[in-house]
Amino acid sequence: MGDDKTHALTRDRLLSPYEEAAEEARRAEPRARSASAKKKAQPGEPEPWPI
């Protein structure tokens, strides 16, 4: 039974940085979309023509 508890603790310690990074990416996605929409709405330099 102790092995199950150790396994769970080890798993939590190893996965937590990845889970935190994934959560941060999910939170950042709407901000990135909003920034992209603002950039498209502002007149700026024209898009380059394809060659």
N, CA, C and O atoms as CSV, one atom per row, in Angstrom:
chain,resi,resn,atom,element,x,y,z
A,1,MET,N,N,0.823,-1.192,0.000
A,1,MET,CA,C,0.000,0.000,0.000
A,1,MET,C,C,0.869,1.259,0.000
A,1,MET,O,O,0.468,2.278,-0.561
A,2,GLY,N,N,2.020,1.207,0.603
A,2,GLY,CA,C,2.910,2.357,0.632
A,2,GLY,C,C,3.417,2.727,-0.744
A,2,GLY,O,O,3.663,3.899,-1.027
A,3,ASP,N,N,3.576,1.718,-1.612
A,3,ASP,CA,C,4.036,1.981,-2.975
A,3,ASP,C,C,3.019,2.810,-3.750
A,3,ASP,O,O,3.407,3.682,-4.527
A,4,ASP,N,N,1.738,2.562,-3.558
A,4,ASP,CA,C,0.702,3.337,-4.239
A,4,ASP,C,C,0.756,4.807,-3.822
A,4,ASP,O,O,0.610,5.706,-4.650
A,5,LYS,N,N,0.965,5.031,-2.547
A,5,LYS,CA,C,1.034,6.399,-2.042
A,5,LYS,C,C,2.287,7.097,-2.581
A,5,LYS,O,O,2.229,8.261,-2.977
A,6,THR,N,N,3.407,6.392,-2.594
A,6,THR,CA,C,4.654,6.944,-3.126
A,6,THR,C,C,4.517,7.226,-4.616
A,6,THR,O,O,4.972,8.258,-5.110
A,7,HIS,N,N,3.889,6.303,-5.320
A,7,HIS,CA,C,3.674,6.481,-6.755
A,7,HIS,C,C,2.824,7.726,-7.021
A,7,HIS,O,O,3.149,8.524,-7.900
A,8,ALA,N,N,1.750,7.891,-6.272
A,8,ALA,CA,C,0.873,9.043,-6.454
A,8,ALA,C,C,1.607,10.349,-6.148
A,8,ALA,O,O,1.457,11.332,-6.874
A,9,LEU,N,N,2.390,10.360,-5.086
A,9,LEU,CA,C,3.147,11.557,-4.725
A,9,LEU,C,C,4.174,11.900,-5.798
A,9,LEU,O,O,4.314,13.060,-6.183
A,10,THR,N,N,4.888,10.891,-6.275
A,10,THR,CA,C,5.885,11.103,-7.330
A,10,THR,C,C,5.215,11.605,-8.601
A,10,THR,O,O,5.711,12.529,-9.246
A,11,ARG,N,N,4.103,11.006,-8.956
A,11,ARG,CA,C,3.371,11.420,-10.154
A,11,ARG,C,C,2.941,12.874,-10.036
A,11,ARG,O,O,3.111,13.645,-10.980
A,12,ASP,N,N,2.388,13.259,-8.896
A,12,ASP,CA,C,1.952,14.644,-8.696
A,12,ASP,C,C,3.122,15.612,-8.805
A,12,ASP,O,O,2.996,16.673,-9.417
A,13,ARG,N,N,4.242,15.258,-8.223
A,13,ARG,CA,C,5.419,16.146,-8.263
A,13,ARG,C,C,5.970,16.287,-9.681
A,13,ARG,O,O,6.430,17.363,-10.065
A,14,LEU,N,N,5.925,15.214,-10.454
A,14,LEU,CA,C,6.454,15.267,-11.809
A,14,LEU,C,C,5.501,15.968,-12.775
A,14,LEU,O,O,5.945,16.667,-13.686
A,15,LEU,N,N,4.211,15.787,-12.583
A,15,LEU,CA,C,3.246,16.366,-13.504
A,15,LEU,C,C,2.889,17.817,-13.206
A,15,LEU,O,O,2.458,18.532,-14.110
A,16,SER,N,N,3.050,18.262,-11.997
A,16,SER,CA,C,2.589,19.602,-11.643
A,16,SER,C,C,3.197,20.709,-12.510
A,16,SER,O,O,2.460,21.616,-12.896
A,17,PRO,N,N,4.493,20.695,-12.840
A,17,PRO,CA,C,4.994,21.768,-13.708
A,17,PRO,C,C,4.327,21.768,-15.084
A,17,PRO,O,O,4.056,22.831,-15.642
A,18,TYR,N,N,4.066,20.588,-15.627
A,18,TYR,CA,C,3.419,20.500,-16.938
A,18,TYR,C,C,1.968,20.970,-16.864
A,18,TYR,O,O,1.490,21.674,-17.753
A,19,GLU,N,N,1.280,20.580,-15.808
A,19,GLU,CA,C,-0.111,21.000,-15.649
A,19,GLU,C,C,-0.200,22.503,-15.458
A,19,GLU,O,O,-1.114,23.135,-15.988
A,20,GLU,N,N,0.731,23.092,-14.709
A,20,GLU,CA,C,0.743,24.541,-14.514
A,20,GLU,C,C,1.016,25.268,-15.829
A,20,GLU,O,O,0.388,26.287,-16.118
A,21,ALA,N,N,1.947,24.751,-16.624
A,21,ALA,CA,C,2.256,25.366,-17.916
A,21,ALA,C,C,1.052,25.275,-18.859
A,21,ALA,O,O,0.760,26.227,-19.583
A,22,ALA,N,N,0.363,24.151,-18.852
A,22,ALA,CA,C,-0.817,23.992,-19.700
A,22,ALA,C,C,-1.918,24.961,-19.277
A,22,ALA,O,O,-2.592,25.544,-20.126
A,23,GLU,N,N,-2.098,25.131,-17.996
A,23,GLU,CA,C,-3.112,26.058,-17.493
A,23,GLU,C,C,-2.754,27.495,-17.875
A,23,GLU,O,O,-3.632,28.267,-18.260
A,24,GLU,N,N,-1.503,27.853,-17.777
A,24,GLU,CA,C,-1.060,29.196,-18.165
A,24,GLU,C,C,-1.299,29.419,-19.656
A,24,GLU,O,O,-1.719,30.503,-20.059
A,25,ALA,N,N,-1.038,28.418,-20.465
A,25,ALA,CA,C,-1.273,28.532,-21.907
A,25,ALA,C,C,-2.761,28.717,-22.190
A,25,ALA,O,O,-3.133,29.501,-23.063
A,26,ARG,N,N,-3.613,28.003,-21.461
A,26,ARG,CA,C,-5.059,28.168,-21.646
A,26,ARG,C,C,-5.496,29.570,-21.259
A,26,ARG,O,O,-6.359,30.150,-21.917
A,27,ARG,N,N,-4.915,30.123,-20.205
A,27,ARG,CA,C,-5.277,31.480,-19.785
A,27,ARG,C,C,-4.750,32.522,-20.762
A,27,ARG,O,O,-5.390,33.554,-20.963
A,28,ALA,N,N,-3.600,32.272,-21.368
A,28,ALA,CA,C,-2.981,33.242,-22.268
A,28,ALA,C,C,-3.651,33.260,-23.644
A,28,ALA,O,O,-3.572,34.269,-24.344
A,29,GLU,N,N,-4.297,32.187,-24.041
A,29,GLU,CA,C,-4.879,32.098,-25.378
A,29,GLU,C,C,-5.881,33.216,-25.671
A,29,GLU,O,O,-5.776,33.844,-26.725
A,30,PRO,N,N,-6.843,33.493,-24.797
A,30,PRO,CA,C,-7.777,34.592,-25.099
A,30,PRO,C,C,-7.063,35.950,-25.200
A,30,PRO,O,O,-7.449,36.791,-26.012
A,31,ARG,N,N,-6.046,36.163,-24.394
A,31,ARG,CA,C,-5.299,37.431,-24.470
A,31,ARG,C,C,-4.591,37.542,-25.812
A,31,ARG,O,O,-4.568,38.614,-26.417
A,32,ALA,N,N,-4.017,36.443,-26.280
A,32,ALA,CA,C,-3.316,36.461,-27.563
A,32,ALA,C,C,-4.297,36.712,-28.703
A,32,ALA,O,O,-3.992,37.465,-29.629
A,33,ARG,N,N,-5.463,36.093,-28.645
A,33,ARG,CA,C,-6.471,36.317,-29.688
A,33,ARG,C,C,-6.929,37.770,-29.691
A,33,ARG,O,O,-7.109,38.369,-30.751
A,34,SER,N,N,-7.116,38.334,-28.499
A,34,SER,CA,C,-7.545,39.719,-28.392
A,34,SER,C,C,-6.490,40.657,-28.970
A,34,SER,O,O,-6.823,41.596,-29.694
A,35,ALA,N,N,-5.226,40.410,-28.657
A,35,ALA,CA,C,-4.145,41.235,-29.177
A,35,ALA,C,C,-4.054,41.114,-30.692
A,35,ALA,O,O,-3.803,42.102,-31.382
A,36,SER,N,N,-4.256,39.916,-31.207
A,36,SER,CA,C,-4.209,39.701,-32.650
A,36,SER,C,C,-5.353,40.444,-33.337
A,36,SER,O,O,-5.159,41.043,-34.395
A,37,ALA,N,N,-6.535,40.406,-32.743
A,37,ALA,CA,C,-7.691,41.099,-33.317
A,37,ALA,C,C,-7.463,42.610,-33.318
A,37,ALA,O,O,-7.812,43.288,-34.284
A,38,LYS,N,N,-6.884,43.136,-32.252
A,38,LYS,CA,C,-6.592,44.575,-32.194
A,38,LYS,C,C,-5.586,44.959,-33.263
A,38,LYS,O,O,-5.721,45.999,-33.907
A,39,LYS,N,N,-4.583,44.122,-33.451
A,39,LYS,CA,C,-3.553,44.408,-34.443
A,39,LYS,C,C,-4.150,44.426,-35.847
A,39,LYS,O,O,-3.795,45.279,-36.660
A,40,LYS,N,N,-5.052,43.493,-36.135
A,40,LYS,CA,C,-5.686,43.437,-37.447
A,40,LYS,C,C,-6.609,44.630,-37.661
A,40,LYS,O,O,-6.764,45.090,-38.792
A,41,ALA,N,N,-7.220,45.134,-36.604
A,41,ALA,CA,C,-8.160,46.242,-36.713
A,41,ALA,C,C,-7.455,47.571,-36.963
A,41,ALA,O,O,-8.045,48.482,-37.544
A,42,GLN,N,N,-6.218,47.691,-36.538
A,42,GLN,CA,C,-5.484,48.937,-36.709
A,42,GLN,C,C,-4.848,48.984,-38.088
A,42,GLN,O,O,-4.207,48.025,-38.518
A,43,PRO,N,N,-5.029,50.112,-38.783
A,43,PRO,CA,C,-4.343,50.214,-40.075
A,43,PRO,C,C,-2.843,50.340,-39.837
A,43,PRO,O,O,-2.398,51.091,-38.969
A,44,GLY,N,N,-2.110,49.627,-40.586
A,44,GLY,CA,C,-0.664,49.648,-40.432
A,44,GLY,C,C,-0.030,49.503,-41.796
A,44,GLY,O,O,-0.571,49.979,-42.795
A,45,GLU,N,N,1.085,48.864,-41.839
A,45,GLU,CA,C,1.749,48.628,-43.109
A,45,GLU,C,C,0.936,47.619,-43.906
A,45,GLU,O,O,0.389,46.674,-43.338
A,46,PRO,N,N,0.855,47.813,-45.215
A,46,PRO,CA,C,0.104,46.846,-46.017
A,46,PRO,C,C,0.800,45.491,-46.031
A,46,PRO,O,O,2.019,45.393,-45.890
A,47,GLU,N,N,0.002,44.466,-46.203
A,47,GLU,CA,C,0.545,43.115,-46.276
A,47,GLU,C,C,1.404,43.002,-47.532
A,47,GLU,O,O,1.028,43.531,-48.578
A,48,PRO,N,N,2.548,42.324,-47.450
A,48,PRO,CA,C,3.380,42.177,-48.650
A,48,PRO,C,C,2.718,41.240,-49.648
A,48,PRO,O,O,2.048,40.280,-49.268
A,49,TRP,N,N,2.910,41.527,-50.909
A,49,TRP,CA,C,2.375,40.676,-51.962
A,49,TRP,C,C,3.199,39.414,-52.070
A,49,TRP,O,O,4.418,39.457,-51.906
A,50,PRO,N,N,2.560,38.293,-52.342
A,50,PRO,CA,C,3.332,37.055,-52.524
A,50,PRO,C,C,4.187,37.143,-53.784
A,50,PRO,O,O,3.804,37.764,-54.775
A,51,ILE,N,N,5.303,36.533,-53.724
A,51,ILE,CA,C,6.231,36.567,-54.857
A,51,ILE,C,C,6.009,35.367,-55.748
A,51,ILE,O,O,6.695,35.214,-56.759
